[in-house]
Amino acid sequence: MTHANHDDAQDFQRRAAENQARLTAELKPAYDFIVCGAGASGSVVARRLAENEAVQVLLIEAGGSDEAEAVLDPALWPTNLGGERDWRFTAEPNPHLNGRALPMSMGKGLGGGSSINVMVWARGHRSDWDHFAEEAGDERWNYQNVLDIYRRIENWQGAPDPLRRGSNGPVWVQPAADPSPVAHALLDAANALGIPSYDSPNGRMMEGEGGVAISDMLVRDGRRHSLFRAYVHPYLDRPNLTVVTGTTVERIAFEGNRAVGVDIVRGGQRQRIGAVHEVVLSMGAMQTPKVLMHSGIGDEAELRRVGIPVRQHLPGVGANLQDHVSFGCIWEYAAPIAPRNSGSEATLYWKSRPELTAPDLLFCQVEFPVPSERTAARGVPEHGWTMFAGLARPHSRGRLRLRSADAAVPLQIDANMMSDPADMEAALACVELCRDLGNAQAFRTLVRGEAMPGKLSREALKEYVRDAAVTYWHQTCTAKMGRDSMSVVDGALRVYGIEGLRIADSSIMPRVATGNTQAPCAIIGEQAAASLRAAHQL
Ligand SMILES: Cc1cc2nc3c(=O)[nH]c(=O)nc-3n(C[C@H](O)[C@H](O)[C@H](O)COP(=O)(O)OP(=O)(O)OC[C@H]3O[C@@H](n4cnc5c(N)ncnc54)[C@H](O)[C@@H]3O)c2cc1C
């Protein structure tokens, strides 16, 4: 960065801080649009609405600022897990995982998950988007249309691919810079097994049966480029975008079946803020269904059970919870190799069965050991790398329930991972492929040997899978888009039976996207904003 650029950035920072201090000193009684949650999708919606200067937008975030080294330094992401920027959810003990209660981290603060995640940019598979369009009965979601949106929003820094990539958008995407030798070794090992490599995991590779590539990252000038940084940060000096932190949305306010605002808690005080046009829920796949249920929108019997009056019976709220589940396989380095970038620089997608036409397995290489709390007891090398090997198309489904009508009481999360026997079969194939890769010739000079799981019988490997399983942090699908009785929103992301209320976040996915989920969340934000702009002629 030159001196002039540095001064400009400092000047902007000061103006933005003064502007937001002024706008948030006292909130107005009403705004045109209220966006709840400043995460991956909410950041996109708020920015796109605020592009119209005549529109007053309020973006509400429960967590705090993203001005911290733990957020902005790409190497420090693991330090946020379990800390103040993590909601620290825990799933119920799961009999399919030997009774383990998994931690379910989700981002809390400006940027949401995109401020604590691993920064991998993965756009989903062609078949994901065509499936979304089919479920919604709305061609705006099909692959071709979504590809156009990706081209529009990306500022792509890698090998040109004009058919699929764009370079004028707000989201700076770059291939991991100067990757570790183990990332290159993974590409070579995969090639030796007949898995093709690509320039990027986001072009042609996700239109077919998969492959391997150096990961695309949201890192710019060596700093995390969260979706909040990409979309909202440049607008913080605008008079029509108010971004309020440390403020929790408890319920939606209604007149009849029209959403007319939200009830918030700020500085210990309850307050109602009005929405002239619409309220958008972007609080992520746990908190969006929670706020819906506390507002009387959900399964009738469930709401009655905790004593909440029913406003709209929608049995899909909190159902259909999906997540990628991962099983870490670990190799010990021959000599320590320091992680580079976010410590995850190569991605591989492949199939658990040859007859599949799209990948159902997802592998992100991690350049340090990542055991589960259970497999840690098997002995973890001080220096090593992990194949974070997971199911990209899990069959198991979980469910969220309220424990109480009190909005301050946390959810009951039945993540239910590995409950479907088909997932165990895919998991065994996944770990076997992982071992073939990690024990391949390409790694010989870099590793001393395989630390876990090692060669095990089928039964012992099943036990390993149950002990090793952790979340990939891709919680989704708890207020799905579609047309059946379990659907919560339509193709324009409007909540069925309610006026003036949309959902824009990972909850609306009918099925978890094949890869990491933040890029699809950016698309969901773009789709919501486009529908809002069309509906209100903005
Ligand atoms: C540790 C970790 C690593 C990950 N790695 C990757 C990766 O490398 N690549 C990738 O693509 N994806 C990754 N993900 C997943 C990705 O970040 C999420 O899928 C994505 O952020 C979800 O977007 P969202 O808009 O649905 O919700 P979020 O981004 O979670 O945003 C929701 C926001 O709403 C706020 N909120 C919640 N409740 C309330 C309330 N009641 N009132 C006000 N505000 C509220 C939250 O604090 C949060 O800021 C990772 C996630 C985690 C946690």
PDBQT file of the ligand as one rigid body, heavy atoms in Angstrom, charges set to zero:
ROOT
HETATM    1  C1  LIG A 601     -14.934 -21.837  11.899  1.00  0.00    +0.000 C 
HETATM    2  C2  LIG A 601     -15.640 -21.750  10.577  1.00  0.00    +0.000 A 
HETATM    3  C3  LIG A 601     -14.937 -22.021   9.408  1.00  0.00    +0.000 A 
HETATM    4  C4  LIG A 601     -15.598 -21.948   8.180  1.00  0.00    +0.000 A 
HETATM    5  N1  LIG A 601     -14.860 -22.041   7.031  1.00  0.00    +0.000 NA
HETATM    6  C5  LIG A 601     -15.428 -21.728   5.847  1.00  0.00    +0.000 A 
HETATM    7  C6  LIG A 601     -14.646 -21.555   4.676  1.00  0.00    +0.000 A 
HETATM    8  O1  LIG A 601     -13.422 -21.626   4.689  1.00  0.00    +0.000 OA
HETATM    9  N2  LIG A 601     -15.309 -21.281   3.520  1.00  0.00    +0.000 N 
HETATM   10  C7  LIG A 601     -16.653 -21.149   3.471  1.00  0.00    +0.000 A 
HETATM   11  O2  LIG A 601     -17.201 -20.944   2.382  1.00  0.00    +0.000 OA
HETATM   12  N3  LIG A 601     -17.415 -21.268   4.564  1.00  0.00    +0.000 NA
HETATM   13  C8  LIG A 601     -16.829 -21.507   5.757  1.00  0.00    +0.000 A 
HETATM   14  N4  LIG A 601     -17.587 -21.529   6.890  1.00  0.00    +0.000 N 
HETATM   15  C9  LIG A 601     -19.045 -21.389   6.763  1.00  0.00    +0.000 C 
HETATM   16  C10 LIG A 601     -19.515 -19.988   6.432  1.00  0.00    +0.000 C 
HETATM   17  O3  LIG A 601     -18.768 -19.005   7.121  1.00  0.00    +0.000 OA
HETATM   18  C11 LIG A 601     -21.003 -19.898   6.771  1.00  0.00    +0.000 C 
HETATM   19  O4  LIG A 601     -21.697 -20.869   6.025  1.00  0.00    +0.000 OA
HETATM   20  C12 LIG A 601     -21.604 -18.545   6.441  1.00  0.00    +0.000 C 
HETATM   21  O5  LIG A 601     -20.947 -17.519   7.147  1.00  0.00    +0.000 OA
HETATM   22  C13 LIG A 601     -23.093 -18.553   6.777  1.00  0.00    +0.000 C 
HETATM   23  O6  LIG A 601     -23.625 -17.324   6.402  1.00  0.00    +0.000 OA
HETATM   24  P1  LIG A 601     -25.002 -16.798   6.990  1.00  0.00    +0.000 P 
HETATM   25  O7  LIG A 601     -25.256 -15.482   6.375  1.00  0.00    +0.000 OA
HETATM   26  O8  LIG A 601     -26.015 -17.870   6.856  1.00  0.00    +0.000 OA
HETATM   27  O9  LIG A 601     -24.755 -16.643   8.562  1.00  0.00    +0.000 OA
HETATM   28  P2  LIG A 601     -23.564 -16.005   9.375  1.00  0.00    +0.000 P 
HETATM   29  O10 LIG A 601     -22.425 -15.644   8.488  1.00  0.00    +0.000 OA
HETATM   30  O11 LIG A 601     -23.315 -16.925  10.506  1.00  0.00    +0.000 OA
HETATM   31  O12 LIG A 601     -24.189 -14.639   9.902  1.00  0.00    +0.000 OA
HETATM   32  C14 LIG A 601     -25.229 -14.544  10.815  1.00  0.00    +0.000 C 
HETATM   33  C15 LIG A 601     -25.022 -13.260  11.601  1.00  0.00    +0.000 C 
HETATM   34  O13 LIG A 601     -26.197 -12.974  12.356  1.00  0.00    +0.000 OA
HETATM   35  C16 LIG A 601     -25.824 -12.588  13.656  1.00  0.00    +0.000 C 
HETATM   36  N5  LIG A 601     -26.940 -12.918  14.563  1.00  0.00    +0.000 N 
HETATM   37  C17 LIG A 601     -27.357 -14.141  14.938  1.00  0.00    +0.000 A 
HETATM   38  N6  LIG A 601     -28.411 -14.046  15.753  1.00  0.00    +0.000 NA
HETATM   39  C18 LIG A 601     -28.686 -12.743  15.889  1.00  0.00    +0.000 A 
HETATM   40  C19 LIG A 601     -29.684 -12.042  16.589  1.00  0.00    +0.000 A 
HETATM   41  N7  LIG A 601     -30.619 -12.678  17.304  1.00  0.00    +0.000 N 
HETATM   42  N8  LIG A 601     -29.693 -10.692  16.522  1.00  0.00    +0.000 NA
HETATM   43  C20 LIG A 601     -28.753 -10.035  15.756  1.00  0.00    +0.000 A 
HETATM   44  N9  LIG A 601     -27.779 -10.670  15.081  1.00  0.00    +0.000 NA
HETATM   45  C21 LIG A 601     -27.752 -12.012  15.133  1.00  0.00    +0.000 A 
HETATM   46  C22 LIG A 601     -24.586 -13.412  13.932  1.00  0.00    +0.000 C 
HETATM   47  O14 LIG A 601     -23.824 -12.897  15.005  1.00  0.00    +0.000 OA
HETATM   48  C23 LIG A 601     -23.873 -13.360  12.599  1.00  0.00    +0.000 C 
HETATM   49  O15 LIG A 601     -23.032 -12.250  12.477  1.00  0.00    +0.000 OA
HETATM   50  C24 LIG A 601     -16.972 -21.627   8.134  1.00  0.00    +0.000 A 
HETATM   51  C25 LIG A 601     -17.674 -21.356   9.310  1.00  0.00    +0.000 A 
HETATM   52  C26 LIG A 601     -17.018 -21.398  10.525  1.00  0.00    +0.000 A 
HETATM   53  C27 LIG A 601     -17.785 -21.083  11.775  1.00  0.00    +0.000 C 
ENDROOT
TORSDOF 0
